[in-house]
């Protein structure tokens, strides 16, 4: 298995664990969420709070650029 695939799987599991821990720690019932569906670097649609979705979209673009430079080397 390639290093980038292993890194991606580890990152996925860490993010799931962090979401689970955050949901246990959260004491307020006023929780805002956002998300989106991406196929490769192309966003299909987003949902939730607009500001959070835009932040996630910018973060996704930065991650795609980062992975491009990692894979290029």
Residue, then its C-alpha position, 0 to 999 in steps of 0.5 A: x500500500x502506498x504511503x499516501x493511501x495509508x496517511x489518508x486512512x489514518x487521517x480518516x480514522x483520526x477525524x472520526x474519533x475527534x468528531x465522536x469526542x467532540x460530540x461527547x464533550x459538547x454541552x450546548x444544544x445550539x450546534x451548527x454544522x456544515x458539509x458538502x459532497x465532493x467528487x475529486x476536486x469538484x464540489x457538487x453541493x453544500x449544506x448547513x451554515x454558509x460561513x462554515x461551508x465556505x471555510x470547509x471548501x477553502x480547506x479542501x482546496x488547500x488540502x488538494x493543493x498540498x496533496x498535489x505537491x506531495x504526489x508530485x515529488 
